[in-house]
Amino acid sequence: MPRSKPTIDVVKKLAEVLDTTVGYLLGESEDRELLKDPSMLRRLNDIAKFPEPDKMCILYALDAMINNVKLKAIH
């Protein structure tokens, strides 16, 4: 089965959503503490296998939900 290779924009969005760095997602970072939650890692691996349009929809929805939670925290 061929592996999916996300675009840099998708990787940047994933890093932002997961509150980590692109370097960590690419395996270039030594800091293993940045993303330790196994359920988040499983989800990230699942998303990485999706077609590009589906990934972008998921990231768009995640961004909206994260922004909503952050706005609620302010009020």
N, C-alpha and C positions, 0 to 999 in steps of 0.2 A: 504494500500500500504506500503510495507516495505521501511524503510529509508536506504539510502546508507551511509556507514561509510568509509570515505576515509582513506587511509594509512597515517602514519605519514609523509612519504616522500611527498605525495600530499599536505598535510596541510602545510608543510614547504615551498614547492614551491609556494603555493597560498599566504602565508604570504609574501614571498619575492616579488612576482609579484604585490601584492596589497600594498606593502610598509607598512606593519603592523607587528604585532607579532603573533606567534602561540597562545600565551596566550589570545590575544584579540579574535582571531578566535574561540577559544574554550570557550569563555565566562568567562575566568579566570581573565581578566584584568579589572580594575576599569576605565581605561582611555577610555572614549567613543569617544574621539576626533580622535582616530587613523584611523578610517574608517567610514566616515560620508556620502559618496556619495551613495545615494539610488540606482542609476543605477549599480554601482559596486557591491553593496550587492545583488541585484537581479541576476546579472550575476554569482556571486559566488554561490548563492543558486541553480541556474540552473546547474552549472558545478558539484556541489556536488552530484547531482542526476544521473549523467551520469555513464556508465560503466567505470571501471578502465582504460582500454586501451584508451578510448576516452578522459578521463581526462588527461592522460599523453601526448597525442597528442596535446591537447589544451595548456597545460603548456609548452610543447616544443616550439610550435609556438609563444606563448606569450613571452617566454624568448628570442627567436630570434629577435622578433620585438622590445622588450625593449632594448636589446643590440645594435641593429641597431640605434635606436634613441639616445642612450647614446653616441655611436661612432660619430654620426653626430654632436652632441653638442660639442664634443671635437675639431672638425675640423672647 
